[in-house]
Amino acid sequence: MTKFFLLKAKTSVAPKRRFSSSAGHDDAYEAAKWEKITYLGIASCTALAAYVLSKGHQHGEDPPAYPYLHIRNKEFPWGPDGLFEVKHNEGH
């Protein structure tokens, strides 16, 4: 019975698993390293976005005013203007 107890006691202690990347360092060191990398990445991306967005962009040429785009053969039921266009006040 003693032999069984000793075998059981030896095998119940699991060895601590270590990954190859953290074999020589403790977890606090790794966490601090990745925290610094994260903050550096955030600052870099913010600076790059501010630089890109601060530059103006070129506008293309306006398309020609084609006369056939606003042809109206009959009036709309709500009047001569389009439904969402600014109404012309001819009396004022």
MODELLER restraints for C-alpha pairs under 7 A, 6 or more apart:
rsr = mdl.restraints
at = mdl.atoms
rsr.add(forms.Gaussian(group=physical.xy_distance, feature=features.Distance(at['CA:81:A'], at['CA:87:A']), mean=6.23, stdev=0.5))
